[in-house]
Structures are given as structure tokens and as C-alpha cells.
């Protein structure tokens, strides 16, 4: 009982509803599929890298509004990901 892997055109990052389903699977069966485990590890790596980028942008915030606007735009790009 694992979570379905998304089609190639969909993001591979694990979504919240999938985390909930994986928790239920672990409670029932005690194991995740290799695919689910790989996706979780990949998602954790992505989130950690994203956090580092966000922390860098936040460290640039200063009292001037110009820097704040630039930082907010950078954060928006990080969260949205690459343009499609």
C-alpha cells in the first residue's frame, strides 16, 4: 500500500496529502515502497536547499524598502520554482 508516483510531467516533490497517506501506510503496514522512500528523501533535500536559499534572501532584508521588495520578489521566485 504505497502512494502513487506522479506522471513525469507533474512535480516529484511529495505533497502534504501524500505525506498523510504515507503515515497511514506506515501505521498499517510498517513500511514504505522504495519509490515512496526515494521521493521522500528527494523532497527533504529539495526543502533543505530551498530553506538555505530563503535564509540567504531573508538575511538581505534591511531597513530600506527597495531591499525588502527585491527580497520578496526573490522569495516568490524560490517558492514558485523555475518558470515553465
URFENLIN-V112610 format. One record per helix or strand. SS is the DSSP state (H for helix, E for strand). FROM is the first residue (numbers start at 1). TO is the last residue. If there is no record, write none. Layout:
# URFENLIN-V112610
SS_FROM_TO, SS_FROM_TO
This chain:
# URFENLIN-V112610
H_16_29, H_34_59, H_65_80
